[in-house]
Amino acid sequence: MNILLGILMAITAVLLGYALADGGSEASIGLNLMWGYFLFVFAIAAAIFCAVFGMIQNPAGIKGTILSLALILIVVGVSYFIAAGHTVNIVDLQHNSFFGHGQTVITETSILVTYVAFVAAFVTAIVTEIWGAFK
């Protein structure tokens, strides 16, 4: 696994170097975007595979997995309804207008979910350290 991660990091570094050396041309940015999409899909596939593999090895963990999935769906759903509840004007410079309501709802939902994930990660790290200090 470490070899695979090393290869992925090396490819990322080479593509980043290419983009910097090329001055951020459309081709280099497009190639980096495609690589980013590949890494995103690969990460999702790895997470799903590991979750399924873990459930097969430890059937008692299915309850925790289902609870985690339900919590994620609740966070995304609440974020979507908050975002859909008000209008945000995001300027579309290419067309000299504003993006439509559907596009801004998806964008704001993504931002809200990201904020919740950052806060959850921070709180989890702090609680884990405090819990470890008392052990």
DSSP file (Angstrom, degrees, kcal/mol; ACC not computed):
  #  RESIDUE AA STRUCTURE BP1 BP2  ACC     N-H-->O    O-->H-N    N-H-->O    O-->H-N    TCO  KAPPA ALPHA  PHI   PSI    X-CA   Y-CA   Z-CA
    1    1 A M     >        0   0    0      0, 0.0     4,-2.4     0, 0.0     5,-0.2   0.000 360.0 360.0 360.0 -38.0    0.0    0.0    0.0
    2    2 A N  H  >  +     0   0    0      1,-0.2     4,-2.2     2,-0.2     5,-0.1   0.859 360.0  53.2 -64.8 -34.1    2.9    2.4    0.8
    3    3 A I  H  > S+     0   0    0      2,-0.2     4,-2.4     1,-0.2    -1,-0.2   0.924 109.0  48.9 -65.8 -43.8    4.3    1.7   -2.7
    4    4 A L  H  > S+     0   0    0      1,-0.2     4,-2.5     2,-0.2    -2,-0.2   0.921 112.0  48.3 -61.8 -44.4    1.0    2.6   -4.3
    5    5 A L  H  X S+     0   0    0     -4,-2.4     4,-2.4     1,-0.2    -1,-0.2   0.887 110.6  51.9 -63.6 -38.4    0.7    5.8   -2.3
    6    6 A G  H  X S+     0   0    0     -4,-2.2     4,-2.3     2,-0.2    -1,-0.2   0.903 110.3  48.3 -63.2 -41.6    4.3    6.7   -3.2
    7    7 A I  H  X S+     0   0    0     -4,-2.4     4,-2.5     2,-0.2    -2,-0.2   0.928 112.0  48.9 -64.6 -45.2    3.5    6.2   -6.9
    8    8 A L  H  X S+     0   0    0     -4,-2.5     4,-2.1     1,-0.2    -2,-0.2   0.896 112.6  48.0 -62.2 -40.6    0.3    8.4   -6.6
    9    9 A M  H  X S+     0   0    0     -4,-2.4     4,-2.5     2,-0.2    -1,-0.2   0.885 110.7  51.4 -67.4 -38.3    2.2   11.1   -4.8
   10   10 A A  H  X S+     0   0    0     -4,-2.3     4,-2.4     2,-0.2    -2,-0.2   0.917 110.4  48.3 -64.9 -42.9    5.0   11.0   -7.4
   11   11 A I  H  X S+     0   0    0     -4,-2.5     4,-2.5     1,-0.2    -2,-0.2   0.915 112.0  50.2 -62.5 -42.1    2.5   11.4  -10.3
   12   12 A T  H  X S+     0   0    0     -4,-2.1     4,-2.3     1,-0.2    -2,-0.2   0.914 110.9  48.8 -62.2 -43.1    0.8   14.2   -8.5
   13   13 A A  H  X S+     0   0    0     -4,-2.5     4,-2.6     2,-0.2    -1,-0.2   0.898 111.5  49.4 -64.3 -40.5    4.2   16.0   -7.9
   14   14 A V  H  X S+     0   0    0     -4,-2.4     4,-2.4     2,-0.2    -2,-0.2   0.925 112.4  47.4 -64.8 -44.2    5.2   15.6  -11.6
   15   15 A L  H  X S+     0   0    0     -4,-2.5     4,-2.2     2,-0.2    -2,-0.2   0.877 112.2  50.0 -65.8 -36.9    1.8   16.9  -12.8
   16   16 A L  H  X S+     0   0    0     -4,-2.3     4,-2.4     2,-0.2    -2,-0.2   0.921 111.2  49.0 -66.2 -43.2    2.1   19.9  -10.4
   17   17 A G  H  X S+     0   0    0     -4,-2.6     4,-2.8     1,-0.2     5,-0.2   0.897 110.1  51.9 -61.1 -40.3    5.6   20.6  -11.6
   18   18 A Y  H  X S+     0   0    0     -4,-2.4     4,-2.2     2,-0.2     6,-0.2   0.917 110.0  48.6 -61.7 -44.3    4.3   20.4  -15.2
   19   19 A A  H  <>S+     0   0    0     -4,-2.2     5,-2.3     2,-0.2     4,-0.4   0.898 114.5  45.3 -64.8 -40.0    1.6   22.9  -14.5
   20   20 A L  H ><5S+     0   0    0     -4,-2.4     3,-0.8     1,-0.2    -2,-0.2   0.914 115.2  46.3 -69.4 -42.2    4.0   25.3  -12.8
   21   21 A A  H 3<5S+     0   0    0     -4,-2.8    -2,-0.2     1,-0.2    -1,-0.2   0.832 111.5  52.2 -68.9 -32.1    6.6   25.0  -15.5
   22   22 A D  T 3<5S-     0   0    0     -4,-2.2    -1,-0.2    -5,-0.2    -2,-0.2   0.512 113.9-116.9 -83.3  -4.9    4.0   25.4  -18.2
   23   23 A G  T < 5 -     0   0    0     -3,-0.8    -3,-0.2    -4,-0.4    -4,-0.1   0.710  64.6 -62.1  78.0  20.0    2.7   28.6  -16.6
   24   24 A G  S   <S-     0   0    0     -5,-2.3    -1,-0.2    -6,-0.2    -4,-0.1   0.886  78.0-178.9  74.3  40.1   -0.7   27.2  -16.0
   25   25 A S     >  -     0   0    0     -6,-0.3     4,-2.5     1,-0.1     5,-0.2  -0.203  41.7-106.4 -67.2 165.1   -1.7   26.5  -19.6
   26   26 A E  H  > S+     0   0    0      1,-0.2     4,-2.4     2,-0.2     5,-0.2   0.871 119.7  52.4 -61.3 -37.6   -5.2   25.1  -20.3
   27   27 A A  H  > S+     0   0    0      2,-0.2     4,-2.2     1,-0.2    -1,-0.2   0.921 111.3  45.1 -65.8 -44.4   -3.7   21.7  -21.2
   28   28 A S  H  > S+     0   0    0      2,-0.2     4,-2.1     1,-0.2    -2,-0.2   0.895 115.1  47.2 -69.2 -38.8   -1.7   21.4  -17.9
   29   29 A I  H  X S+     0   0    0     -4,-2.5     4,-2.5     2,-0.2    -2,-0.2   0.911 112.2  50.7 -67.2 -41.2   -4.7   22.5  -15.8
   30   30 A G  H  X S+     0   0    0     -4,-2.4     4,-2.4    -5,-0.2    -2,-0.2   0.899 110.3  49.6 -61.5 -41.0   -7.0   20.1  -17.6
   31   31 A L  H  X S+     0   0    0     -4,-2.2     4,-2.1     1,-0.2    -1,-0.2   0.904 111.6  48.5 -65.4 -41.3   -4.6   17.3  -17.0
   32   32 A N  H  X S+     0   0    0     -4,-2.1     4,-2.4     2,-0.2    -2,-0.2   0.872 110.4  51.8 -66.8 -36.6   -4.3   18.1  -13.3
   33   33 A L  H  X S+     0   0    0     -4,-2.5     4,-2.5     2,-0.2    -2,-0.2   0.924 109.6  48.8 -64.6 -43.3   -8.1   18.3  -13.1
   34   34 A M  H  X S+     0   0    0     -4,-2.4     4,-2.3     1,-0.2    -2,-0.2   0.902 111.7  49.7 -63.1 -39.8   -8.5   14.9  -14.7
   35   35 A W  H  X S+     0   0    0     -4,-2.1     4,-2.6     2,-0.2    -1,-0.2   0.902 110.1  51.1 -64.6 -40.8   -5.9   13.5  -12.3
   36   36 A G  H  X S+     0   0    0     -4,-2.4     4,-2.3     2,-0.2    -2,-0.2   0.903 109.7  49.6 -62.8 -41.4   -7.8   15.1   -9.3
   37   37 A Y  H  X S+     0   0    0     -4,-2.5     4,-2.6     2,-0.2     5,-0.2   0.915 110.5  50.8 -62.8 -42.3  -11.0   13.5  -10.5
   38   38 A F  H  X S+     0   0    0     -4,-2.3     4,-2.8     1,-0.2    -2,-0.2   0.933 111.1  47.8 -60.2 -46.0   -9.3   10.1  -10.8
   39   39 A L  H  X S+     0   0    0     -4,-2.6     4,-2.4     1,-0.2    -1,-0.2   0.882 111.3  51.7 -63.6 -37.5   -7.9   10.5   -7.3
   40   40 A F  H  X S+     0   0    0     -4,-2.3     4,-2.2     2,-0.2    -2,-0.2   0.936 113.0  43.4 -63.9 -47.1  -11.4   11.5   -6.0
   41   41 A V  H  X S+     0   0    0     -4,-2.6     4,-2.7     1,-0.2    -2,-0.2   0.900 113.8  52.1 -65.2 -41.0  -13.0    8.5   -7.6
   42   42 A F  H  X S+     0   0    0     -4,-2.8     4,-2.5    -5,-0.2    -2,-0.2   0.895 109.5  49.7 -61.9 -41.0  -10.2    6.2   -6.4
   43   43 A A  H  X S+     0   0    0     -4,-2.4     4,-2.4     2,-0.2    -2,-0.2   0.906 111.9  47.4 -66.0 -41.8  -10.6    7.5   -2.8
   44   44 A I  H  X S+     0   0    0     -4,-2.2     4,-2.5     2,-0.2    -2,-0.2   0.929 113.1  48.5 -64.6 -44.3  -14.4    6.9   -2.9
   45   45 A A  H  X S+     0   0    0     -4,-2.7     4,-2.7     1,-0.2    -2,-0.2   0.905 112.5  48.9 -62.4 -41.4  -13.9    3.4   -4.3
   46   46 A A  H  X S+     0   0    0     -4,-2.5     4,-2.7     2,-0.2    -1,-0.2   0.899 111.2  49.8 -65.4 -40.2  -11.2    2.6   -1.7
   47   47 A A  H  X S+     0   0    0     -4,-2.4     4,-2.2     2,-0.2    -2,-0.2   0.919 113.3  45.6 -65.0 -42.9  -13.5    3.8    1.1
   48   48 A I  H  X S+     0   0    0     -4,-2.5     4,-2.6     2,-0.2     5,-0.2   0.927 113.7  49.4 -65.9 -43.9  -16.4    1.8   -0.1
   49   49 A F  H  X S+     0   0    0     -4,-2.7     4,-2.9     1,-0.2     5,-0.2   0.931 112.5  47.6 -60.7 -45.6  -14.2   -1.3   -0.5
   50   50 A C  H  X S+     0   0    0     -4,-2.7     4,-2.4     1,-0.2    -1,-0.2   0.882 112.0  50.1 -65.0 -37.4  -12.7   -1.0    2.9
   51   51 A A  H  X S+     0   0    0     -4,-2.2     4,-2.1    -5,-0.2    -1,-0.2   0.932 114.4  43.5 -65.7 -44.9  -16.1   -0.5    4.5
   52   52 A V  H  X S+     0   0    0     -4,-2.6     4,-2.1     2,-0.2    -2,-0.2   0.920 114.9  49.5 -66.3 -43.2  -17.6   -3.5    2.8
   53   53 A F  H  X S+     0   0    0     -4,-2.9     4,-2.1    -5,-0.2    -2,-0.2   0.894 111.4  49.8 -62.6 -40.3  -14.5   -5.6    3.6
   54   54 A G  H  X S+     0   0    0     -4,-2.4     4,-2.4    -5,-0.2    -1,-0.2   0.871 109.4  51.0 -66.3 -37.0  -14.6   -4.5    7.2
   55   55 A M  H  < S+     0   0    0     -4,-2.1    -1,-0.2     2,-0.2    -2,-0.2   0.869 109.7  50.7 -67.9 -35.1  -18.3   -5.4    7.5
   56   56 A I  H  < S+     0   0    0     -4,-2.1    -2,-0.2     1,-0.2    -1,-0.2   0.910 115.1  42.6 -67.2 -41.4  -17.6   -8.9    6.0
   57   57 A Q  H  < S+     0   0    0     -4,-2.1    -2,-0.2     1,-0.3    -1,-0.2   0.850 129.3  26.7 -72.7 -34.4  -14.8   -9.4    8.6
   58   58 A N    ><  +     0   0    0     -4,-2.4     3,-2.1    -5,-0.2    -1,-0.3  -0.754  63.2 179.3-132.9  85.4  -16.7   -8.0   11.5
   59   59 A P  G >  S+     0   0    0      0, 0.0     3,-1.4     0, 0.0     4,-0.3   0.723  79.7  69.4 -61.1 -20.5  -20.5   -8.3   11.1
   60   60 A A  G >  S+     0   0    0      1,-0.3     3,-0.7     2,-0.1     4,-0.4   0.744  89.5  64.5 -68.6 -20.8  -21.0   -6.7   14.5
   61   61 A G  G <> S+     0   0    0     -3,-2.1     4,-2.0    -7,-0.2    -1,-0.3   0.473  75.1  89.8 -81.2  -1.1  -19.8   -3.4   12.9
   62   62 A I  H <> S+     0   0    0     -3,-1.4     4,-2.7     1,-0.2     5,-0.2   0.880  82.6  56.7 -62.9 -37.3  -22.7   -3.2   10.5
   63   63 A K  H <> S+     0   0    0     -3,-0.7     4,-2.1    -4,-0.3    -1,-0.2   0.920 108.8  45.7 -60.9 -43.9  -24.7   -1.3   13.1
   64   64 A G  H  > S+     0   0    0     -4,-0.4     4,-2.3     2,-0.2    -1,-0.2   0.865 112.3  51.7 -66.4 -37.1  -22.0    1.4   13.3
   65   65 A T  H  X S+     0   0    0     -4,-2.0     4,-2.5     2,-0.2    -2,-0.2   0.922 110.9  46.5 -66.3 -44.4  -21.7    1.6    9.6
   66   66 A I  H  X S+     0   0    0     -4,-2.7     4,-2.4     1,-0.2    -2,-0.2   0.890 112.4  51.0 -65.4 -38.9  -25.4    2.1    9.1
   67   67 A L  H  X S+     0   0    0     -4,-2.1     4,-2.2    -5,-0.2    -2,-0.2   0.904 110.8  48.6 -64.5 -41.7  -25.5    4.7   11.8
   68   68 A S  H  X S+     0   0    0     -4,-2.3     4,-2.3     2,-0.2    -2,-0.2   0.914 111.5  49.3 -64.0 -43.6  -22.6    6.6   10.1
   69   69 A L  H  X S+     0   0    0     -4,-2.5     4,-2.4     1,-0.2    -2,-0.2   0.905 110.8  50.3 -62.5 -41.9  -24.3    6.4    6.7
   70   70 A A  H  X S+     0   0    0     -4,-2.4     4,-2.2     1,-0.2    -1,-0.2   0.898 109.9  50.7 -63.6 -40.0  -27.5    7.7    8.3
   71   71 A L  H  X S+     0   0    0     -4,-2.2     4,-2.4     2,-0.2    -2,-0.2   0.905 110.2  49.5 -64.4 -41.5  -25.6   10.6    9.9
   72   72 A I  H  X S+     0   0    0     -4,-2.3     4,-2.5     1,-0.2     5,-0.2   0.923 111.1  49.3 -63.0 -44.4  -24.0   11.5    6.6
   73   73 A L  H  X S+     0   0    0     -4,-2.4     4,-2.5     1,-0.2    -1,-0.2   0.876 110.8  50.7 -63.4 -36.9  -27.3   11.5    4.8
   74   74 A I  H  X S+     0   0    0     -4,-2.2     4,-2.9     2,-0.2     5,-0.3   0.927 110.6  48.5 -65.8 -44.3  -28.8   13.7    7.5
   75   75 A V  H  X S+     0   0    0     -4,-2.4     4,-2.3     2,-0.2    -2,-0.2   0.928 114.6  45.0 -62.0 -45.4  -26.0   16.2    7.3
   76   76 A V  H  X S+     0   0    0     -4,-2.5     4,-2.3     2,-0.2    -1,-0.2   0.915 114.8  48.9 -65.0 -42.6  -26.2   16.4    3.5
   77   77 A G  H  X S+     0   0    0     -4,-2.5     4,-2.3    -5,-0.2    -2,-0.2   0.926 112.9  45.6 -63.7 -46.4  -30.0   16.6    3.6
   78   78 A V  H  X S+     0   0    0     -4,-2.9     4,-2.3     1,-0.2    -1,-0.2   0.909 113.1  51.3 -63.9 -41.6  -30.1   19.4    6.2
   79   79 A S  H  X S+     0   0    0     -4,-2.3     4,-2.5    -5,-0.3    -1,-0.2   0.898 109.6  50.5 -61.6 -40.3  -27.4   21.3    4.3
   80   80 A Y  H  X S+     0   0    0     -4,-2.3     4,-2.6     2,-0.2    -2,-0.2   0.931 111.2  47.1 -64.2 -45.3  -29.4   21.0    1.1
   81   81 A F  H  X S+     0   0    0     -4,-2.3     4,-0.8     2,-0.2    -2,-0.2   0.850 112.7  49.7 -68.6 -32.9  -32.6   22.3    2.8
   82   82 A I  H  < S+     0   0    0     -4,-2.3     3,-0.5    -5,-0.2     4,-0.4   0.932 113.9  45.8 -66.0 -45.1  -30.6   25.2    4.4
   83   83 A A  H >< S+     0   0    0     -4,-2.5     3,-0.9     1,-0.2    -2,-0.2   0.871 111.9  50.8 -66.4 -36.9  -29.0   26.1    1.0
   84   84 A A  H 3< S+     0   0    0     -4,-2.6    -1,-0.2     1,-0.2    -2,-0.2   0.687  97.3  72.3 -73.9 -16.9  -32.3   25.8   -0.9
   85   85 A G  T 3< S+     0   0    0     -4,-0.8     2,-0.3    -3,-0.5    -1,-0.2   0.634 103.5  29.3 -76.8 -14.3  -34.0   28.1    1.6
   86   86 A H  S <  S-     0   0    0     -3,-0.9     2,-0.4    -4,-0.4    -1,-0.0  -0.963  79.0-112.1-144.7 163.4  -32.3   31.3    0.5
   87   87 A T        -     0   0    0     -2,-0.3     2,-0.5     2,-0.0    -3,-0.1  -0.792  23.1-170.1-101.2 133.0  -30.8   32.8   -2.6
   88   88 A V        -     0   0    0     -2,-0.4     2,-0.8    13,-0.1    16,-0.1  -0.984  15.8-142.5-119.4 130.1  -27.1   33.4   -3.1
   89   89 A N        -     0   0    0     -2,-0.5     2,-0.5     9,-0.1    11,-0.1  -0.834  20.0-178.7 -96.2 111.4  -25.9   35.5   -6.0
   90   90 A I        -     0   0    0     -2,-0.8     9,-2.5     9,-0.3     2,-0.2  -0.949  28.9-122.3-109.9 124.6  -22.7   34.1   -7.4
   91   91 A V  E     -A   98   0A   0     -2,-0.5     2,-0.9     7,-0.2     7,-0.3  -0.450  12.9-153.0 -72.3 131.4  -21.3   36.1  -10.3
   92   92 A D  E >>> -A   97   0A   0      5,-3.5     5,-1.8    -2,-0.2     4,-0.9  -0.858  13.4-176.4-101.3  94.9  -20.8   34.2  -13.6
   93   93 A L  T 345S+     0   0    0     -2,-0.9    -1,-0.2     1,-0.2     3,-0.1   0.792  76.6  61.8 -66.4 -28.5  -18.0   36.3  -15.2
   94   94 A Q  T 345S+     0   0    0      1,-0.2    -1,-0.2    -3,-0.1    -2,-0.0   0.883 118.7  26.1 -66.0 -38.0  -18.0   34.3  -18.4
   95   95 A H  T <45S-     0   0    0     -3,-0.5    -1,-0.2     2,-0.1    -2,-0.2   0.343 104.8-122.2-107.9   4.9  -21.5   35.2  -19.2
   96   96 A N  T  <5S+     0   0    0     -4,-0.9     2,-0.2     1,-0.2    -3,-0.2   0.916  82.4  80.1  54.8  48.6  -21.7   38.5  -17.3
   97   97 A S  E   <S-A   92   0A   0     -5,-1.8    -5,-3.5    -7,-0.1     2,-0.3  -0.717  84.5 -75.9-152.6-158.1  -24.6   37.4  -15.2
   98   98 A F  E     -A   91   0A   0     -7,-0.3    -7,-0.2    -2,-0.2     2,-0.1  -0.871  43.0-105.3-116.2 151.9  -25.4   35.3  -12.1
   99   99 A F        -     0   0    0     -9,-2.5    -9,-0.3    -2,-0.3    -7,-0.0  -0.381  46.6 -97.9 -69.3 154.4  -25.4   31.5  -11.8
  100  100 A G     >  -     0   0    0      1,-0.1     4,-1.9   -11,-0.1     5,-0.2  -0.175  31.0-105.6 -70.3 165.9  -28.9   29.9  -11.5
  101  101 A H  H  > S+     0   0    0      1,-0.2     4,-2.2     2,-0.2     5,-0.2   0.876 117.9  55.2 -62.0 -39.8  -30.5   28.9   -8.2
  102  102 A G  H  > S+     0   0    0      1,-0.2     4,-1.8     2,-0.2    -1,-0.2   0.894 108.8  47.4 -62.0 -40.6  -29.9   25.2   -8.7
  103  103 A Q  H  > S+     0   0    0      1,-0.2     4,-2.0     2,-0.2    -1,-0.2   0.888 112.5  48.5 -69.4 -38.5  -26.2   25.7   -9.2
  104  104 A T  H  X S+     0   0    0     -4,-1.9     4,-2.8     2,-0.2     5,-0.2   0.837 108.2  55.0 -71.9 -30.6  -25.8   27.9   -6.2
  105  105 A V  H  X S+     0   0    0     -4,-2.2     4,-2.5     2,-0.2    -2,-0.2   0.931 109.8  46.2 -65.8 -44.2  -27.8   25.4   -4.0
  106  106 A I  H  X S+     0   0    0     -4,-1.8     4,-2.2     2,-0.2    -2,-0.2   0.912 114.5  48.5 -63.5 -42.0  -25.4   22.6   -4.9
  107  107 A T  H  X S+     0   0    0     -4,-2.0     4,-2.1     2,-0.2    -2,-0.2   0.941 113.8  44.9 -63.8 -47.8  -22.4   24.9   -4.3
  108  108 A E  H  X S+     0   0    0     -4,-2.8     4,-2.7     1,-0.2    -2,-0.2   0.873 110.8  54.3 -67.1 -35.9  -23.7   26.1   -0.9
  109  109 A T  H  X S+     0   0    0     -4,-2.5     4,-2.6    -5,-0.2     5,-0.2   0.930 109.0  49.2 -60.6 -44.5  -24.6   22.5    0.1
  110  110 A S  H  X S+     0   0    0     -4,-2.2     4,-2.1     1,-0.2    -2,-0.2   0.904 111.5  48.9 -61.4 -41.9  -21.1   21.4   -0.6
  111  111 A I  H  X S+     0   0    0     -4,-2.1     4,-2.4     2,-0.2    -2,-0.2   0.925 111.7  48.3 -65.3 -44.2  -19.7   24.3    1.4
  112  112 A L  H  X S+     0   0    0     -4,-2.7     4,-2.4     2,-0.2    -2,-0.2   0.914 111.5  49.5 -63.7 -42.5  -21.9   23.5    4.4
  113  113 A V  H  X S+     0   0    0     -4,-2.6     4,-2.3     1,-0.2    -1,-0.2   0.898 110.5  51.6 -63.1 -39.3  -21.1   19.8    4.3
  114  114 A T  H  X S+     0   0    0     -4,-2.1     4,-2.5    -5,-0.2    -2,-0.2   0.915 108.7  50.6 -63.3 -43.0  -17.4   20.7    4.2
  115  115 A Y  H  X S+     0   0    0     -4,-2.4     4,-2.5     1,-0.2     5,-0.2   0.925 110.9  48.6 -60.1 -44.7  -17.8   23.0    7.2
  116  116 A V  H  X S+     0   0    0     -4,-2.4     4,-2.7     1,-0.2    -1,-0.2   0.908 111.6  50.0 -62.7 -41.0  -19.5   20.3    9.2
  117  117 A A  H  X S+     0   0    0     -4,-2.3     4,-2.4     2,-0.2    -2,-0.2   0.905 111.2  48.8 -64.9 -41.3  -16.8   17.8    8.2
  118  118 A F  H  X S+     0   0    0     -4,-2.5     4,-2.4     2,-0.2    -2,-0.2   0.929 113.6  45.9 -63.9 -45.2  -14.0   20.2    9.3
  119  119 A V  H  X S+     0   0    0     -4,-2.5     4,-2.9     2,-0.2     5,-0.3   0.916 113.0  50.2 -64.2 -42.9  -15.7   20.9   12.6
  120  120 A A  H  X S+     0   0    0     -4,-2.7     4,-2.5    -5,-0.2    -2,-0.2   0.907 111.7  48.1 -62.6 -41.7  -16.3   17.2   13.2
  121  121 A A  H  X S+     0   0    0     -4,-2.4     4,-2.2     2,-0.2    -1,-0.2   0.913 113.9  47.1 -64.9 -42.0  -12.7   16.3   12.5
  122  122 A F  H  X S+     0   0    0     -4,-2.4     4,-2.4     2,-0.2    -2,-0.2   0.938 114.3  45.6 -64.7 -47.9  -11.4   19.1   14.8
  123  123 A V  H  X S+     0   0    0     -4,-2.9     4,-2.9     1,-0.2     5,-0.3   0.900 112.6  51.7 -63.8 -40.3  -13.8   18.2   17.6
  124  124 A T  H  X S+     0   0    0     -4,-2.5     4,-2.5    -5,-0.3    -1,-0.2   0.918 110.1  48.7 -62.8 -42.8  -12.9   14.5   17.2
  125  125 A A  H  X S+     0   0    0     -4,-2.2     4,-2.0     2,-0.2    -2,-0.2   0.921 114.3  45.4 -63.1 -44.0   -9.2   15.2   17.3
  126  126 A I  H  X S+     0   0    0     -4,-2.4     4,-2.5     2,-0.2     5,-0.2   0.943 114.8  46.6 -65.2 -48.1   -9.5   17.4   20.5
  127  127 A V  H  X S+     0   0    0     -4,-2.9     4,-3.0     1,-0.2     5,-0.2   0.895 111.5  52.4 -62.7 -40.3  -11.8   14.9   22.3
  128  128 A T  H  X S+     0   0    0     -4,-2.5     4,-2.4    -5,-0.3    -1,-0.2   0.911 110.9  46.9 -62.9 -42.1   -9.5   12.0   21.3
  129  129 A E  H  X S+     0   0    0     -4,-2.0     4,-1.7     2,-0.2    -2,-0.2   0.910 114.5  46.1 -66.6 -41.9   -6.5   13.8   22.8
  130  130 A I  H  X S+     0   0    0     -4,-2.5     4,-1.3     2,-0.2    -2,-0.2   0.915 113.2  49.9 -66.3 -41.8   -8.3   14.7   26.0
  131  131 A W  H  X S+     0   0    0     -4,-3.0     4,-0.6     1,-0.2     3,-0.3   0.902 110.8  50.1 -62.5 -41.3   -9.7   11.2   26.3
  132  132 A G  H  < S+     0   0    0     -4,-2.4     3,-0.5     1,-0.2    -1,-0.2   0.825 105.5  57.1 -66.6 -31.2   -6.2    9.8   25.8
  133  133 A A  H  < S+     0   0    0     -4,-1.7    -1,-0.2     1,-0.2    -2,-0.2   0.819 106.7  48.9 -69.5 -30.8   -4.7   12.1   28.4
  134  134 A F  H  <        0   0    0     -4,-1.3    -1,-0.2    -3,-0.3    -2,-0.2   0.568 360.0 360.0 -85.5  -8.6   -7.2   10.7   31.1
  135  135 A K     <        0   0    0     -4,-0.6    -1,-0.2    -3,-0.5    -2,-0.1   0.484 360.0 360.0 -78.6 360.0   -6.4    7.1   30.3
